[in-house]
Amino acid sequence: MHEVPKSILAATDFSETADRAVALARDLARRFAAELHLLHVVVLLDDAHLEGEHRDELERLITTGEKARRTILEGATEESPGITATPHLVRGLAPDEVILESASEIGVDLIVMGTHGRRGLKHLLLGSVAEKVARAQSAPVLTVRADAAINPEGISRILVPYDFSESSAHAARFAGLWARALGAEITLLHVVEPVVYPEFYAVDVVSADLMRHLSERSEEALKKAAEEQLSGLPVATSVEVGRAADTIVHHAEPQHFDLVIMSTRGLSALEHVLLGSVAEAVLRRCRVPLVTICGDQKD
């Protein structure tokens, strides 16, 4: 798998959000000289109790809709001269499963998708689909919210949350490769999270002096990490105090950054239920495009 993508899969349900995600995928395909694959999933109704006549009618309607959607997909591949774009119209019971299977079969290096799409009969990219894909896919996943700000001039400022784990170091090195290819600057952000106990525990909260000391040590360590992981690149560092997800979302202001790249840390299903995921919390709220990469990946 190439960390600077040579093959990109953009999933679309033809909503405005998906259109914006596809437009960003096209721009990245042009800048990275990558192949672009456009995928639309036709979600099937799997109901064993459906009578034969009704099932035949549903199949006819689905087939009619497929023809129109294939025409749109094939037309969309012609919108970016110089980019090799291949349309894929695939049937399946669950959008996330089809996206994951298609990405694996094609062998893509990046998946691009909107985080909010059409629901009900218009189906496809429901808000949770992006989270499922980001959680399960080994390839990086770039998500674009409906209200995300996309810089029309390209990506020149990248924010990388950094917690000194190996998974965040991998994210930093990954960001470095993109920054070199795009001519972008990187900011490493570390969040010092204060420990706050309920009042009935009768435990003192962390003192302001200790938090200041932790922040100073973190700043020194962050600068060292920048030298080790991103040597030769323009890198800024920032240390903030607060809850990780809230602070990252607040820091990722569209006027300051064009892209956030962070690790998912590879949480298991049980850990996800018990602890939640900072990456997924950021995915739901980030106001700029977000790339999540599996924390279990090796360089």
URVEN-V331931 format. One record per residue. RES is the residue in one small letter. SS is DSSP state (alpha for helix, beta for strand, coil for the rest). NEAR is the number of other C-alpha atoms within 10 Angstrom. Layout:
res=[RES/RES]
ss=[SS/SS]
near=[NEAR/NEAR]
//
This chain:
res=[m/h/e/v/p/k/s/i/l/a/a/t/d/f/s/e/t/a/d/r/a/v/a/l/a/r/d/l/a/r/r/f/a/a/e/l/h/l/l/h/v/v/v/l/l/d/d/a/h/l/e/g/e/h/r/d/e/l/e/r/l/i/t/t/g/e/k/a/r/r/t/i/l/e/g/a/t/e/e/s/p/g/i/t/a/t/p/h/l/v/r/g/l/a/p/d/e/v/i/l/e/s/a/s/e/i/g/v/d/l/i/v/m/g/t/h/g/r/r/g/l/k/h/l/l/l/g/s/v/a/e/k/v/a/r/a/q/s/a/p/v/l/t/v/r/a/d/a/a/i/n/p/e/g/i/s/r/i/l/v/p/y/d/f/s/e/s/s/a/h/a/a/r/f/a/g/l/w/a/r/a/l/g/a/e/i/t/l/l/h/v/v/e/p/v/v/y/p/e/f/y/a/v/d/v/v/s/a/d/l/m/r/h/l/s/e/r/s/e/e/a/l/k/k/a/a/e/e/q/l/s/g/l/p/v/a/t/s/v/e/v/g/r/a/a/d/t/i/v/h/h/a/e/p/q/h/f/d/l/v/i/m/s/t/r/g/l/s/a/l/e/h/v/l/l/g/s/v/a/e/a/v/l/r/r/c/r/v/p/l/v/t/i/c/g/d/q/k/d]
ss=[coil/coil/coil/coil/coil/coil/beta/beta/beta/beta/beta/coil/coil/coil/coil/alpha/alpha/alpha/alpha/alpha/alpha/alpha/alpha/alpha/alpha/alpha/alpha/alpha/alpha/alpha/alpha/alpha/coil/coil/beta/beta/beta/beta/beta/beta/beta/beta/beta/coil/coil/coil/coil/coil/coil/coil/coil/alpha/alpha/alpha/alpha/alpha/alpha/alpha/alpha/alpha/alpha/alpha/alpha/alpha/alpha/alpha/alpha/alpha/alpha/alpha/alpha/alpha/alpha/alpha/alpha/alpha/coil/coil/coil/coil/coil/coil/coil/coil/beta/beta/beta/beta/beta/beta/beta/beta/coil/coil/alpha/alpha/alpha/alpha/alpha/alpha/alpha/alpha/alpha/alpha/alpha/alpha/coil/coil/coil/beta/beta/beta/beta/beta/coil/coil/coil/coil/coil/alpha/alpha/alpha/coil/coil/coil/coil/alpha/alpha/alpha/alpha/alpha/alpha/alpha/alpha/alpha/alpha/coil/coil/coil/beta/beta/beta/beta/beta/coil/coil/coil/coil/beta/coil/coil/coil/coil/coil/coil/coil/beta/beta/beta/beta/beta/coil/coil/coil/coil/alpha/alpha/alpha/alpha/alpha/alpha/alpha/alpha/alpha/alpha/alpha/alpha/alpha/alpha/alpha/alpha/alpha/coil/coil/beta/beta/beta/beta/beta/beta/beta/beta/coil/coil/coil/coil/coil/coil/alpha/alpha/alpha/coil/coil/coil/coil/coil/coil/alpha/alpha/alpha/alpha/alpha/alpha/alpha/alpha/alpha/alpha/alpha/alpha/alpha/alpha/alpha/alpha/alpha/alpha/alpha/alpha/alpha/alpha/coil/coil/coil/coil/coil/beta/beta/beta/beta/beta/beta/beta/coil/coil/alpha/alpha/alpha/alpha/alpha/alpha/alpha/alpha/coil/coil/coil/coil/coil/coil/coil/beta/beta/beta/beta/beta/coil/coil/coil/coil/coil/alpha/alpha/alpha/alpha/alpha/alpha/alpha/coil/coil/alpha/alpha/alpha/alpha/alpha/alpha/alpha/alpha/coil/coil/beta/beta/beta/beta/beta/beta/coil/coil/coil/coil/coil/coil]
near=[12/10/15/19/20/18/23/26/29/27/27/24/24/19/17/15/23/26/18/22/27/25/17/22/25/26/19/20/24/17/13/17/16/22/20/25/25/22/22/24/26/23/18/15/15/10/8/8/7/12/9/10/9/10/16/12/11/15/14/12/11/16/13/11/12/18/12/10/18/15/11/13/21/16/11/15/18/13/12/14/9/10/18/17/24/16/20/17/15/15/15/15/13/17/25/24/16/20/25/18/13/18/24/14/9/12/15/22/22/26/25/27/31/29/23/24/24/17/12/7/8/13/16/24/27/18/16/15/21/26/19/15/21/27/23/16/20/21/24/25/26/26/26/29/24/18/14/20/19/20/17/9/8/16/20/16/21/23/27/27/26/26/17/13/12/16/22/22/23/22/27/26/20/22/27/26/16/21/21/14/12/16/15/20/20/26/20/20/21/24/21/19/13/15/10/10/12/9/9/6/7/8/10/11/12/12/10/10/9/10/15/13/12/14/19/13/12/20/18/12/14/22/16/12/18/22/13/12/18/20/12/11/17/15/19/14/18/17/20/17/15/14/14/21/20/15/19/25/18/13/18/22/16/17/10/13/23/25/27/26/26/27/27/22/21/19/17/11/12/9/11/14/10/9/10/13/18/18/25/20/16/22/26/19/18/28/25/25/28/27/25/25/28/24/20/15/16/8/8]
//
